[in-house]
Amino acid sequence: MTDSSQDRSRQDRFSHSALLDAMPDAVVIVDSEGRVVGFNAMAEGMFGYDRTEVLGQSIELLMPDQFRDTHVEERRRYAEAPHVRPMGAERHLLARHKNGREFAVEISLAPYQTPEGALVVGAIRAVKGRGATSD
């Protein structure tokens, strides 16, 4: 199986999972390269993207421009010692909707090992009352 067909297989497995779509939180699954391989129905509603628009794209697509470059380095550091943890415990996190609107989120991360390699599962919740920065 080629690398691209393995990527498609992994994306298909997570993107069509009824269990993921039943989750009460937005769930985004990312591979070791930072590409989205899973995106559930709640994530579609939260971010405004159809999963077909996001699968295979960089996770940085879902964050404000000003955080994208630094996030690549943060992903690399997390991959060195992956563990279950909340993100941004010391700061407010922002996500970016397809329409450009930024909104506050809480994110919890967990590593997940598959035969094809390491993945990171992110559970995301919008935070009401923590003003978004742009509309």
RAVENNOR-V460630 format. One record per run of one state. SS is the DSSP state (~ for helix, > for strand, _ for the rest). FROM is the first residue (numbers start at 0). TO is the last residue. If there is no record, write none. Layout:
ss=SS from=FROM to=TO
ss=SS from=FROM to=TO
//
This chain:
ss=_ from=0 to=1
ss=~ from=2 to=14
ss=_ from=15 to=16
ss=~ from=17 to=21
ss=_ from=22 to=24
ss=> from=25 to=30
ss=_ from=31 to=33
ss=> from=34 to=38
ss=_ from=39 to=39
ss=~ from=40 to=46
ss=_ from=47 to=49
ss=~ from=50 to=53
ss=_ from=54 to=56
ss=> from=57 to=57
ss=~ from=58 to=61
ss=_ from=62 to=63
ss=~ from=64 to=79
ss=_ from=80 to=83
ss=> from=84 to=86
ss=_ from=87 to=91
ss=> from=92 to=95
ss=_ from=96 to=100
ss=> from=101 to=113
ss=_ from=114 to=115
ss=> from=116 to=125
ss=_ from=126 to=134
//
